[in-house]
């Protein structure tokens, strides 16, 4: 019994020793990882309040926060003076690091101006509920611009698409959506266009009636359309007219080498008058002692 207890004691002791060795090994490994898991920290400029598009960053809107060096995002800032006074062109959330790509160039100004890329223009047009697609034209959406008017030297009204896939910069005083896509009753819509498109849009706004057509933002098709005339719009109710008769063929000119033969009219032969009957005159005929008168015919009545 004593021998069995000794063997059990030896086995237990050996197991405990191995457990101690393994525990010490894993402890040293975890301690080494913990020592390596505390990298150097770096100051990063973060927002202390949500910053919307067009807002100018003030000293009270940002602060410095410590962040692990390997977790610092690229194009971030480590000094407050690098971001103060610059406008925001993309929304920045609370406690989010301020990045270069979300800020406009210094001196671009507040409002819509920071949202205009180089070489582009922002043109505002007056709209109503119909033109503004019942208020559902929101900043960031894409629209087509249609104009209805009467071209020069034409008696018909024509509707044509003058601009396609144009970005809406702002609707009224709103230059960003609130995430709920609620309708905005805005009397003015600002569109982002090129200088050539700005001329066409201004001319269409002054000379015709403008209508905005909302389109899907992922639909970037630029297929041209022929436009629509008023007569073509009502052509379905107009009776079909018979096609005009083909033009009559012109008579062939007579050949100069062979003139047409002249038709000869038969001459009427003069009627010859029948000769008059010869005149008869009595002639005295004496036969012996007999004397008688007998008629004698003379040609032409002569003897």
C-alpha positions in Angstrom: 0.0 0.0 0.0 2.9 2.3 0.9 4.5 1.4 -2.5 1.4 2.4 -4.4 1.2 5.7 -2.5 4.8 6.4 -3.5 4.3 5.8 -7.1 1.2 8.0 -7.1 3.1 10.7 -5.4 5.9 10.5 -8.0 3.4 10.7 -10.9 1.6 13.7 -9.4 4.9 15.5 -8.7 6.1 14.9 -12.3 2.8 16.2 -13.7 2.9 19.3 -11.5 6.4 20.0 -12.6 5.5 19.8 -16.2 2.5 22.0 -15.6 4.8 24.6 -14.0 7.2 24.5 -16.9 4.5 24.9 -19.5 2.8 27.7 -17.5 6.1 29.5 -17.2 6.8 29.2 -20.9 3.4 30.6 -22.0 3.8 33.3 -19.4 7.0 34.5 -20.8 5.6 34.4 -24.4 2.6 36.5 -23.4 4.7 38.9 -21.5 6.9 39.4 -24.6 3.9 40.0 -26.8 2.5 42.4 -24.3 5.7 44.3 -24.3 5.6 44.5 -28.1 1.9 45.5 -28.2 2.6 48.9 -26.7 3.9 50.8 -29.8 4.7 54.5 -29.8 1.8 56.8 -29.9 1.3 59.8 -32.2 -0.9 62.9 -31.9 -3.7 63.1 -34.5 -6.3 65.8 -35.1 -9.8 64.6 -34.6 -13.2 66.3 -34.7 -15.0 67.0 -31.4 -18.3 67.6 -33.2 -19.9 66.5 -36.5 -18.6 68.8 -39.4 -20.9 69.2 -42.4 -20.1 70.0 -46.0 -19.2 73.7 -46.4 -18.4 74.3 -42.7 -15.2 76.1 -41.9 -13.2 74.4 -39.1 -12.7 76.5 -36.0 -10.4 76.0 -33.0 -13.4 74.6 -31.0 -14.3 72.0 -33.6 -11.1 69.9 -33.3 -8.6 68.6 -30.8 -5.4 66.4 -30.6 -5.8 62.8 -29.6 -3.2 60.1 -29.1 -3.3 57.2 -31.4 -1.0 54.2 -31.9 1.5 54.9 -34.6 0.6 51.9 -36.6 -3.1 52.8 -36.5 -2.7 56.4 -37.7 -4.5 56.8 -41.0 -2.6 58.3 -44.0 -3.0 62.0 -44.9 -4.0 62.8 -41.3 -2.8 65.9 -39.4 -0.8 66.2 -36.2 -1.1 69.9 -35.7 -4.3 71.9 -35.1 -3.1 74.9 -37.2 -3.0 72.7 -40.3 -6.8 72.3 -40.3 -8.1 75.5 -38.6 -9.7 77.8 -41.2 -10.2 75.3 -43.9 -13.6 74.3 -45.3 -15.0 70.8 -45.3 -16.0 69.2 -48.6 -17.0 65.8 -47.2 -18.8 65.2 -43.9 -16.6 64.4 -40.8 -18.1 62.4 -37.9 -17.6 62.9 -34.2 -14.1 61.7 -33.0 -13.1 60.9 -36.5 -9.6 61.8 -37.7 -9.5 64.8 -40.0 -8.0 63.8 -43.4 -6.6 65.9 -46.2 -9.1 64.4 -48.7 -12.1 65.7 -46.7 -10.9 69.3 -46.7 -11.0 71.9 -49.4 -7.9 74.0 -50.3 -7.1 76.8 -47.9 -8.8 80.0 -49.0 -11.5 78.4 -51.0 -14.1 79.9 -48.7 -17.2 78.5 -47.0 -20.5 77.2 -48.5 -20.7 75.8 -52.1 -17.4 77.2 -53.3 -15.2 74.4 -51.8 -17.3 71.9 -53.6 -16.5 73.2 -57.1 -13.6 71.4 -58.7 -11.1 73.2 -60.8 -12.4 74.0 -64.2 -16.0 73.6 -63.2 -18.8 76.1 -62.5 -21.9 76.2 -60.3 -25.0 77.7 -61.9 -28.2 78.3 -60.0 -31.6 78.1 -61.7 -35.0 79.0 -60.3 -37.4 76.1 -60.0 -40.8 75.2 -58.7 -42.3 71.9 -57.5 -42.8 70.7 -61.0 -39.3 71.6 -62.3 -37.7 70.4 -59.2 -39.3 67.0 -59.5 -41.7 67.6 -56.5 -38.8 68.5 -54.2 -36.9 65.2 -54.6 -33.9 66.8 -56.3 -31.4 66.6 -53.5 -27.6 67.5 -53.3 -25.5 64.9 -54.9 -28.1 63.6 -57.3 -27.8 63.4 -61.1 -30.3 65.1 -63.4 -30.9 65.9 -67.1 -31.9 69.4 -68.2 -34.7 69.7 -70.7 -35.7 73.0 -72.4 -39.0 73.7 -74.2 -39.2 76.6 -76.6 -39.6 77.7 -80.2 -36.4 77.7 -82.3 -35.7 80.7 -84.7 -37.5 80.6 -88.0 -39.8 77.9 -86.8 -43.5 77.9 -86.0 -43.4 74.8 -83.8 -42.6 74.3 -80.2 -39.8 71.8 -79.5 -38.5 70.1 -76.4 -34.9 69.0 -76.3 -32.4 67.7 -73.8 -29.5 70.2 -73.5 -27.6 68.8 -70.6 -27.2 65.2 -69.4 -25.9 63.6 -66.1 -25.4 66.9 -64.3 -24.6 66.9 -60.5 -26.8 68.8 -58.1 -24.6 70.8 -55.8 -27.2 72.3 -53.6 -31.0 72.6 -53.2 -31.9 76.0 -51.8 -29.6 76.5 -48.7 -29.0 72.8 -48.3 -25.7 71.5 -49.7 -25.8 68.0 -48.2 -28.5 65.4 -47.4 -29.5 64.5 -43.9 -29.5 60.8 -44.6 -33.3 60.6 -44.6 -33.7 61.7 -48.3 -36.6 64.0 -47.3 -38.1 66.2 -50.0 -36.8 69.8 -49.9 -39.1 72.7 -51.1 -36.2 74.7 -52.7 -36.9 77.6 -55.0 -33.3 77.4 -56.4 -31.2 74.4 -57.5 -27.5 74.8 -58.2 -25.9 72.5 -60.8 -22.3 71.7 -61.4 -21.4 72.2 -65.0 -18.5 73.0 -67.3 -18.1 76.6 -68.7 -19.7 75.6 -72.0 -22.6 73.9 -70.3 -23.0 77.0 -68.1 -23.6 79.1 -71.3 -26.1 76.6 -72.7 -28.0 76.4 -69.3 -28.2 80.2 -68.9 -29.5 80.6 -72.5 -32.1 77.9 -72.0 -33.2 79.4 -68.7 -33.7 82.8 -70.4 -35.2 81.8 -73.7 -37.3 78.7 -72.8 -38.9 76.7 -70.0 -36.6 74.4 -68.1 -37.5 71.0 -66.7 -35.3 68.7 -64.6 -35.4 65.0 -65.1 -34.1 62.9 -62.2 -31.9 59.9 -63.1 -30.1 57.1 -61.3 -26.7 58.1 -60.0 -25.1 55.0 -61.5 -26.6 55.6 -64.9 -24.0 57.5 -66.8 -25.3 57.1 -70.3 -24.9 60.0 -72.6 -27.0 58.8 -75.6 -28.3 61.8 -77.6 -32.0 62.3 -78.3 -33.5 63.9 -81.4 -35.9 66.1 -79.5 -39.7 66.2 -79.9 -41.8 68.6 -81.9 -45.4 69.6 -81.2 -46.6 68.2 -84.5 -45.0 64.8 -83.8 -46.6 64.7 -80.4 -50.1 64.8 -81.8 -49.4 62.7 -84.9 -51.2 59.7 -83.5 -54.6 61.4 -83.7 -54.1 62.8 -87.2 -55.6 60.8 -90.1 -53.2 59.4 -92.5 -53.1 61.2 -95.8 -52.7 59.3 -99.0 -49.3 59.5 -100.6 -49.0 62.1 -103.4 -49.2 60.7 -106.9 -45.8 60.1 -108.6 -44.8 63.0 -111.0 -45.8 62.4 -114.7 -42.9 61.5 -116.9 -41.9 64.2 -119.3 -42.6 63.4 -123.0 -39.5 62.4 -124.9 -38.2 65.0 -127.3 -38.3 64.1 -131.0 -35.0 63.2 -132.6 -33.4 65.9 -134.6 -31.9 63.6 -137.2 -35.3 62.1 -138.3 -38.0 64.6 -138.3 -41.5 63.2 -138.2 -43.0 62.8 -141.8 -45.7 65.2 -142.6 -49.1 63.9 -143.2 -50.3 64.5 -146.8 -53.9 65.5 -147.2 -55.3 64.1 -150.4 -56.2 66.8 -152.8 -59.8 66.9 -154.0 -59.8 66.3 -157.8 -61.9 68.9 -159.7 -65.0 67.6 -161.2 -65.0 67.8 -165.0 -68.2 69.2 -166.3 -70.1 66.8 -168.6 -70.2 68.1 -172.2 -73.5 69.6 -173.1 -75.7 67.7 -175.5 -74.9 68.7 -179.1 -77.4 71.1 -180.5 -79.8 69.7 -183.2 -80.6 71.7 -186.3 -82.9 70.7 -189.1 -81.4 70.0 -192.5 -83.3 70.0 -195.8 -82.8 66.7 -197.6 -83.8 66.4 -201.2 -84.3 62.9 -202.5 -85.5 63.1 -206.1 -88.5 65.0 -206.1 -89.1 64.7 -202.4 -88.0 67.3 -200.0 -87.8 66.7 -196.2 -86.3 68.3 -193.1 -84.1 66.0 -190.9 -82.2 66.9 -187.7 -78.4 66.8 -187.7 -76.2 66.8 -184.6 -73.2 69.2 -184.5 -70.4 68.9 -182.0 -70.3 71.9 -179.7 -73.4 73.1 -181.5 -71.3 74.3 -184.4 -71.9 73.3 -188.1 
